Amino acid sequence: MSAMLQSILSAQFGFAVLRVMTPLLFPAVGVAISGLAGSVNIALEGIMLCSACAGVLVSAFTQSLWLALAAGLATGIGLAALLGFFHLRLKADIILAAIAMNMMAGGLTIFVLFLATGEKGSSSSLTSLVFPLVHLPLVRRIPVLGEILSGQNVLVYGAFLAVFLYWLIVFKTPLGLRIRAVGQNPDAAQSVGINVNRTRMWALLLSGFFGALGGLYLAMGYVSWFARDMTAGRGWIAIAAASLGNNMPLGTFLSSLLFGVVNSLAIYLAPLAVPSEFIQMIPYVATALALTGYSIQAARRRRKL
Amino acid sequence: MEKFILKYFNLLRTIIAVLIGIVISVFLIFLISRDPGFSLQQFLLGPLLSRSRFSSMVEMASPIIMCGLAIALAFQARQFNVGAEGALYLGAAVGTGFAVSTAMPGFLHLPLTLLVAGGVGALWGFLPGLLKARWRGSELVASLLLNYVGYYLGLYLINFHFRDKNAGYLVSYQLPKSAWLAQFIPNTRMHWGILLSLAFAVLVFLFLYHTTSGYEIRMTGANEKFARFGGINVFKVVVLSQLLLGLLAGIGGMSEVMGIHRRFNWQSSPGYGWDGVVVAIIGRNHPLLIVAASFFLAYLRVGGQVLNLMSDVPAEMVTVIQSIIILLITAEAFLAQWRYRITVRQAESRGEAA
């Protein structure tokens, strides 16, 4: 037990937390920006899966990281555009349309994987690429902190950058102002000449962009292959993380970090003599509890007003 | 003709969406298969041509009907609870545990086992319902998370408590005969659970359209504020609709275990809960249309399996097709132009006549 405690208090654990947090943080930022515009993108689970699949296949067949990145991003943004088209133009309920898209992602990725490799489980027969690790100069020399921060996958730093980018977009650009206006009161926004649908479409496209990066990291950094349903509910946990963070950059980051810690704990607890089913349950139970606690808190605040 | 189109517009729209889906699948088969003619024939006719395949289509429809009814109850109240999958899995796991560790005559064992499974499912539907009704938490996210929790809990129960160690793989002990749902057509796998699900379809129809609670559910779904001002207890509706969702899903899963496998043998979640979402959307939350949609989905599924087995096209094509179909059906504006034009023309001709 004390050995386990020691390993949890070590720098490697901090390193693992950042690793585990990244595929939650990217989609959480994506959910947050779409939520801020008032049309929550709950299709990120599927979008991540498709981007991961596209990235792995393109990298395996072209051996080019840039092409894989482009393919993953195009897939994510394209699917977000499709969702936006169905929701905003064809007036589909965004929740139902997103459920349909998530379902499609589950089948389509296996379908494509089978056509490409003849297998339905994973892409292990292909040699796909991973994004490079980055050793930070100077920072790596700092004791403990350097061990945690340096030597991560480039997309881990990308996730931090995504939070900053999100803050920049929302608070420092005209688009961000429009997004916030549309989310708070679409009618009022419309009345001052803001195109509500176009603004929401931009927000959805951005959410697809962030979700795609999450998917790419998952299959080309976190691990080095694509496997069916490999997102394993991260898209849902991201929705909870964004709402816990009130869709704000710092809040979303902190709640993703919290879930990152919980999920890393689950990984570190795995050798314990507890049935593995319970260990695997931890991320989902923890998220559900956090969501409940948050909802109770929010209800209290509403009552006070 | 135009009157007919207006009257049955939603049904026609659904049929057109389904046809588009089938056309796309034909297109995909021609794109992929080395022998598209044969593959196509296997896909479309395969489920109908042999007795065993026809039987597997009918028996597959049964849990899909139950989950479709379950989801429809929640959707009618505009509660986006998609937790049928977890409720079905955990309900069937606990129900199996109950059945293998008790002994009693069949007339008690059968209904009690179904009730235990349904009760556990109901609890699984109740939790997101309570979260939503009491604190306005997202029932959608909660139910999605509980699907995973229900899966791992169920797996744990079977693995650590009711596992048949003599079997080569992860299955529960066999249910005692008193908890078997018998076959009503000999030499097939068609069991009484199928008729049970049809009976439930009628029950849910009567409940939704001929009882006060059903009216309250539909009213809340149509306009929650209006329902509230009209004196409807929205709290009750939100909780009840989701509780019933879990109940039906639990019974649906258990009846498949009792009627076909006779032991719990789902190492991975069978996906009927998600199929339920699909048929609820295709059947526009109407219990009787859901029955039709479930048979259609089961037909596609078995077709996909035949395709997988006999040709070079993977079964997952069906998942893609079904998603496209429901995407089109949820799109309110899909074909709306058509209805609009007819309505205008009708109004104009009526104006001229007058």
Interface residues (C-beta under 8 A of the other chain):
Chain A: I42 F86 R89 L90 K91 A92 D93 I95 L96 A97 I99 A100 M101 M103 M104 G106 G107 L108 I110 F111 F114 L115 K120 G233 W236 I237 I239 A240 S243 P275 E277 F278 Q280 M281 Y284 V285 T287 A288 L291 T292 Y294 S295 I296 A298 A299
Chain B: I32 F80 V82 L131 R134 W135 R136 G137 S138 L140 V141 A142 L144 L145 L146 Y148 V149 Y152 L153 L155 Y156 N159 F160 W274 V277 V278 I281 P314 E316 M317 V318 T319 V320 Q322 S323 I324 I326 L327 T330 A331 E332 A333 F334 A336
